[in-house]
Amino acid sequence: MLRSAMRGGGGRRGKVVLCFWFVAMVAIGVVACATYVFAVELNDCFLGTVHGGIAHSEGWAVLMGFLLFLLAAIVAVRWRRRLLLLLAAFLIAYAGGLVVLYKASPTIWGTVHCAG
């Protein structure tokens, strides 16, 4: 099915493939964001609440994922070709952005404070 959409196959089959692509994009985005939040919460304050520092980056991680998803969705609806490549590009860009955000967060927001 994805090969049909990648070749520009239109009609109902192309729409179904595009719907599956959107579901896959949402699933990848949610898993990546949840992994980031879990890593922030667990690695910095085991069984405690994180305040300050990298905890401020969680909202930015969600915003970055949403903006990348929106960009990829616009390209997918207009282009409808190479959806697997676009899916991989989203995953690589989002994962890379989360790594950069994780490394840069202490510099931007300071140290982490644990409560509880």
C-alpha positions in Angstrom: 0.0 0.0 0.0 2.8 2.5 0.9 4.4 1.8 -2.5 1.3 2.9 -4.2 1.2 6.2 -2.3 4.9 6.6 -2.8 4.4 6.4 -6.6 1.7 9.0 -6.4 -1.2 6.5 -6.5 -4.3 8.5 -6.0 -7.9 7.6 -5.1 -9.2 5.8 -2.1 -6.1 3.7 -1.6 -3.8 6.8 -1.5 -6.1 8.3 1.2 -6.0 5.1 3.2 -2.2 5.0 3.0 -2.1 8.7 4.0 -4.3 7.9 7.1 -2.0 5.1 8.1 0.9 7.4 7.7 -0.7 10.0 10.0 -1.4 7.3 12.6 2.3 6.2 12.4 3.5 9.8 12.7 1.4 10.4 15.8 2.5 7.1 17.4 6.2 7.8 16.8 5.8 11.4 18.1 4.0 10.2 21.3 6.5 7.5 22.0 9.5 9.8 21.4 8.0 12.6 23.6 7.0 10.1 26.4 10.5 8.6 26.3 12.0 12.1 26.7 9.8 13.0 29.6 10.4 9.6 31.2 14.2 10.1 30.8 14.0 13.6 32.3 11.9 12.5 35.3 13.7 9.2 36.0 17.3 10.1 35.4 17.4 13.4 37.3 15.3 12.7 40.3 14.6 9.0 41.0 11.1 8.7 42.5 11.0 12.5 43.1 9.6 15.5 41.4 11.8 17.5 39.1 11.8 21.3 39.4 13.8 23.8 37.4 16.6 23.0 35.0 15.7 20.3 32.4 12.2 20.0 33.7 11.4 23.3 31.8 12.3 21.6 28.6 9.4 19.1 28.6 7.0 21.7 27.2 9.5 22.7 24.5 9.9 19.0 23.6 6.1 18.7 23.0 6.1 22.0 21.0 9.0 20.9 18.9 7.3 17.6 18.1 4.1 19.3 17.2 5.8 21.8 14.9 7.8 19.0 13.2 4.6 16.9 12.8 2.8 19.9 11.3 5.5 20.5 8.8 5.7 16.8 7.8 1.9 16.7 7.6 1.8 19.7 5.2 4.5 18.1 3.1 2.7 14.7 3.1 -0.6 16.1 2.0 0.8 18.2 -0.8 3.5 15.8 -1.9 2.1 12.3 -1.2 5.3 10.7 -2.4 8.0 9.0 -0.4 6.0 8.8 2.8 8.4 6.3 4.4 11.3 8.7 3.8 9.3 11.6 5.3 8.4 9.4 8.3 12.1 8.5 8.8 13.1 12.2 8.4 10.6 13.2 11.1 11.9 10.5 13.4 15.5 11.5 12.9 14.8 15.2 13.2 12.7 14.8 16.3 15.1 12.4 18.0 18.1 14.7 17.2 16.2 17.7 18.4 15.4 16.0 21.7 19.0 15.0 22.2 20.1 18.6 21.6 17.4 19.9 23.9 18.4 17.4 26.6 22.1 18.4 26.4 21.4 22.2 26.2 18.7 22.4 28.9 21.1 22.6 31.9 22.9 25.5 30.2 19.6 27.3 29.4 17.6 26.7 32.6 20.2 25.9 35.2 20.5 22.9 37.5 17.7 20.5 38.5 16.1 20.7 41.9 14.5 17.5 43.2 11.5 17.5 45.6 10.0 14.6 47.4 
